[in-house]
Amino acid sequence: MNTCKLIVGLLAPAMLSSAAEPVQWNDLPQKVGHGKMRSDGYEDREYRVVTKDGAVYKGNQLIFGPAGVKVKRWGEWIPREQVTEIRIHREAGPSQALWAPGEAIENRLCGDDDLGFCYLNPIALLSLPVAFGLSVAAAPITLPIAGIRRLLPDKVFRVAP
């Protein structure tokens, strides 16, 4: 019962504050910002660009230009006049949340180096069981948080005419 109250208490303010705010085109890159980079080279959120005809373009990275916006997976520019809104959806799933504590240790030891080189380092190699154990021990905390974050509504930016 207390868990349900906690979830509703966390989600209700987020849902009430999810109203779309109109933003000028030149201010969109600063307002939208960037997510954290994942190990696969994409950001930890999904961008959804909605056009006037109702089409939705999804991808994990946006590139803004003076004439339009480019969604990383599509490769084509969407003209500025066609874009009505941009939605930001958190994409981190349970598996990413589960391995986040261990990945934090790995990133501290290896930085942005190639993983093959990192695992030749004896200290990094000995820390793998610690990183795995930390991920397993933190699962009761990280998994519910990831589930709640996925329930939060998209952040919406309406493009001002």
C-alpha positions as CSV (number, residue, x, y, z in Angstrom):
1,M,0.0,0.0,0.0
2,N,2.8,2.4,0.9
3,T,4.6,1.6,-2.3
4,C,1.5,2.6,-4.4
5,K,1.3,5.9,-2.5
6,L,5.0,6.5,-3.2
7,I,4.7,5.8,-6.9
8,V,1.6,8.0,-7.2
9,G,3.3,10.7,-5.2
10,L,6.3,10.7,-7.6
11,L,4.3,10.5,-10.8
12,A,1.5,12.9,-10.1
13,P,3.6,16.1,-10.1
14,A,5.5,15.0,-13.2
15,M,2.3,14.4,-15.1
16,L,0.8,17.7,-14.1
17,S,3.9,19.6,-15.2
18,S,4.2,17.9,-18.6
19,A,2.5,20.7,-20.5
20,A,4.2,21.6,-23.7
21,E,6.1,24.8,-23.7
22,P,6.4,26.8,-26.9
23,V,10.1,27.4,-27.9
24,Q,11.6,29.5,-30.7
25,W,13.6,27.5,-33.2
26,N,16.9,29.1,-32.4
27,D,16.4,28.2,-28.7
28,L,15.6,24.6,-29.3
29,P,19.2,23.2,-29.1
30,Q,19.7,24.7,-25.7
31,K,16.3,23.7,-24.4
32,V,16.4,20.1,-25.6
33,G,20.1,19.6,-24.6
34,H,21.7,16.2,-24.7
35,G,21.4,13.0,-22.7
36,K,24.2,10.9,-21.3
37,M,26.1,8.8,-23.8
38,R,25.7,5.1,-23.5
39,S,28.3,2.5,-24.2
40,D,26.8,1.9,-27.7
41,G,27.4,5.5,-28.7
42,Y,23.8,6.7,-28.4
43,E,22.2,9.0,-25.9
44,D,20.1,7.5,-23.0
45,R,16.9,9.1,-24.3
46,E,14.8,8.8,-27.4
47,Y,13.9,11.9,-29.4
48,R,10.6,12.0,-31.3
49,V,10.2,14.7,-33.9
50,V,6.5,15.2,-34.8
51,T,5.7,16.9,-38.1
52,K,2.6,18.8,-39.3
53,D,1.3,15.8,-41.2
54,G,1.5,13.7,-38.0
55,A,4.6,11.7,-38.9
56,V,6.9,10.8,-36.0
57,Y,10.6,10.3,-36.5
58,K,12.4,8.5,-33.7
59,G,16.1,8.4,-32.9
60,N,18.7,8.7,-30.2
61,Q,20.4,11.9,-31.3
62,L,19.2,15.2,-32.8
63,I,21.3,17.5,-35.0
64,F,19.9,21.0,-35.4
65,G,20.5,23.2,-38.3
66,P,19.2,26.5,-39.5
67,A,17.0,24.8,-42.1
68,G,15.7,21.9,-40.1
69,V,16.5,19.0,-37.8
70,K,18.1,15.6,-38.4
71,V,17.2,12.5,-36.4
72,K,20.4,10.4,-36.2
73,R,18.8,7.1,-37.4
74,W,17.0,8.6,-40.4
75,G,19.8,10.6,-42.0
76,E,17.5,13.0,-43.8
77,W,16.8,16.6,-42.8
78,I,13.3,17.4,-41.6
79,P,12.5,20.9,-42.8
80,R,12.0,23.5,-40.0
81,E,8.6,24.5,-41.2
82,Q,7.3,20.9,-40.9
83,V,8.3,20.4,-37.3
84,T,5.6,21.0,-34.7
85,E,7.0,19.4,-31.6
86,I,10.0,17.5,-30.2
87,R,9.4,14.9,-27.5
88,I,12.1,13.5,-25.2
89,H,11.5,10.0,-23.9
90,R,13.8,8.3,-21.4
91,E,14.8,5.1,-22.9
92,A,16.9,3.4,-20.1
93,G,15.6,-0.1,-19.7
94,P,15.9,-2.5,-16.8
95,S,19.1,-4.1,-18.2
96,Q,20.8,-0.7,-18.4
97,A,19.7,0.1,-14.9
98,L,20.9,-3.2,-13.6
99,W,24.4,-2.8,-15.0
100,A,24.8,0.9,-14.3
101,P,26.7,0.5,-10.9
102,G,29.2,-1.9,-12.4
103,E,29.5,0.2,-15.5
104,A,30.4,3.2,-13.3
105,I,33.3,1.3,-11.8
106,E,34.5,0.1,-15.2
107,N,34.3,3.7,-16.6
108,R,36.4,5.0,-13.6
109,L,39.1,2.4,-14.2
110,C,39.1,2.4,-18.0
111,G,37.8,5.8,-19.0
112,D,36.9,5.9,-22.7
113,D,39.6,3.4,-23.6
114,D,39.0,0.4,-25.8
115,L,37.6,-2.5,-23.7
116,G,40.2,-5.0,-24.9
117,F,43.0,-2.7,-23.7
118,C,41.2,-2.1,-20.4
119,Y,40.9,-5.8,-19.6
120,L,44.6,-6.3,-20.1
121,N,45.0,-4.1,-17.0
122,P,45.3,-6.4,-14.0
123,I,43.6,-4.0,-11.6
124,A,40.6,-3.6,-14.0
125,L,40.5,-7.4,-14.5
126,L,40.4,-8.0,-10.7
127,S,37.7,-5.4,-10.3
128,L,35.2,-7.2,-12.6
129,P,33.8,-9.5,-9.8
130,V,33.4,-6.4,-7.6
131,A,31.6,-4.5,-10.4
132,F,29.3,-7.5,-11.0
133,G,28.6,-8.0,-7.3
134,L,27.8,-4.3,-6.9
135,S,25.3,-4.4,-9.8
136,V,23.6,-7.4,-8.2
137,A,23.5,-5.8,-4.8
138,A,22.1,-2.6,-6.1
139,A,19.4,-4.3,-8.2
140,P,16.6,-3.8,-5.6
141,I,17.2,-0.1,-5.7
142,T,18.1,0.5,-9.4
143,L,15.3,-1.6,-11.0
144,P,12.3,0.1,-9.3
145,I,13.8,3.5,-10.0
146,A,14.2,2.6,-13.7
147,G,10.6,1.4,-13.8
148,I,9.3,4.6,-12.4
149,R,11.4,6.7,-14.8
150,R,9.9,4.8,-17.7
151,L,6.4,5.7,-16.5
152,L,7.1,9.4,-16.5
153,P,5.6,11.3,-19.4
154,D,7.6,12.6,-22.3
155,K,9.0,16.1,-22.1
156,V,7.4,18.1,-24.9
157,F,8.7,21.2,-26.7
158,R,6.3,22.8,-29.1
159,V,8.0,24.8,-31.9
160,A,6.7,28.3,-31.8
161,P,5.5,29.6,-35.2
